[in-house]
Structures are given as structure tokens and as C-alpha cells.
């Protein structure tokens, strides 16, 4: 499994709009990536929004990162900055299973 963390500076007055547009427009694009496993967002914290993506391969993570960057630049250039990106192989994991 591979993961990516992307942190964006967000204009404070646009957080709700950004999250709605991500959910309605970006997420459907990302979900189509072969090897996609999951996508999560967190924030805003300290004026930043963070997204987490999990995929089955490095190629899938790379594609999601390209898709997200292109989408942000086309759709939210005034609301979000280009992201800080950390990506790589996930080496430790634990998932809580509910009974």
C-alpha cells in the first residue's frame, strides 16, 4: 500500500465551498484511478486543509497527486495553494475492526 499527504493553504472564507467542491468534483475523479483505496480530508488547521490518499501502488498515488494538482489549479486557484506533498510506501498499519 502507498499513501500521500497533501497540505494546502486555504482562504479562510472559502473552506465550506472548497470541501463541497472537492467532494462533488475531485473525489469522483480520484476514485476512478486504478488501485485507489481511500481518500480523507482534515482541517482547516492553522489555515491549511490536509488530504490523505491510500492506493495499492506508487503509480496510483502518483496519478492521484497529478489529478489533484491539475484539478486544484483549474478549479480553485484562488482558494487553495499548490500543495506540500509527502508520498511513499506505507510500512505500518492497523485497522480497528468493529464487532
C-alpha positions in Angstrom: 0.0 0.0 0.0 1.1 3.6 -0.7 0.0 6.8 0.8 0.0 10.5 0.1 -0.5 13.5 2.3 -1.2 16.9 0.6 -1.4 20.1 2.6 -3.0 23.2 1.0 -3.2 26.7 2.3 -6.9 27.6 2.2 -8.5 31.0 2.1 -10.5 31.0 5.4 -13.8 32.3 3.9 -13.8 29.5 1.3 -13.4 26.4 3.4 -17.0 25.2 3.1 -17.1 25.9 -0.7 -13.8 24.1 -1.2 -14.8 21.0 0.8 -18.1 20.8 -1.1 -16.4 21.1 -4.5 -13.8 18.6 -3.6 -16.5 16.1 -2.5 -18.6 16.7 -5.6 -16.0 17.1 -8.3 -12.5 16.0 -7.4 -13.3 12.9 -5.4 -15.2 11.2 -8.3 -12.1 11.7 -10.5 -9.7 10.3 -7.9 -12.0 7.3 -7.2 -11.6 6.3 -10.9 -7.9 5.8 -10.5 -7.0 2.1 -10.8 -5.6 1.0 -7.5 -7.4 3.7 -5.5 -8.3 2.6 -1.9 -9.3 5.6 0.1 -9.4 9.4 0.4 -9.8 11.5 3.6 -9.6 15.2 4.4 -8.9 17.1 7.6 -9.0 20.7 8.6 -8.8 23.5 8.4 -5.9 23.7 10.9 -3.6 26.6 11.0 -5.1 27.9 7.7 -4.4 24.6 6.0 -6.5 21.7 4.7 -4.9 18.3 4.6 -5.9 15.3 2.4 -4.8 11.7 2.8 -4.9 9.2 -0.1 -4.3 5.5 0.0 -3.6 3.4 -3.1 -2.4 -0.1 -3.9 0.7 1.2 -5.9 3.1 4.0 -6.3 1.8 4.6 -9.8 -1.7 5.1 -8.5 -0.5 7.5 -5.8 1.4 9.4 -8.5 -1.7 9.6 -10.7 -3.9 10.8 -7.8 -1.4 13.5 -6.9 -1.3 14.7 -10.6 -5.1 14.6 -10.8 -5.5 16.6 -7.6 -2.9 19.2 -8.6 -4.4 19.7 -12.0 -7.9 19.9 -10.6 -6.9 22.5 -7.9 -5.1 24.6 -10.5 -8.2 24.6 -12.8 -11.0 24.8 -10.3 -9.8 26.5 -7.1 -6.7 28.6 -8.0 -7.7 31.5 -5.7 -8.9 29.3 -2.8 -6.1 26.8 -2.5 -2.3 26.9 -2.9 -0.3 24.2 -4.7 0.1 21.5 -2.0 3.0 20.4 0.1 3.2 16.7 -0.8 4.6 13.7 1.1 4.1 10.3 -0.6 5.5 6.8 -0.3 5.1 3.2 0.7 3.0 2.6 3.9 5.2 0.4 6.1 3.0 0.1 9.2 -0.8 -0.1 9.5 -3.5 -1.0 12.0 -7.2 -1.0 11.3 -9.7 -1.4 14.1 -12.4 -4.0 13.2 -15.8 -3.3 14.9 -17.7 -6.4 16.1 
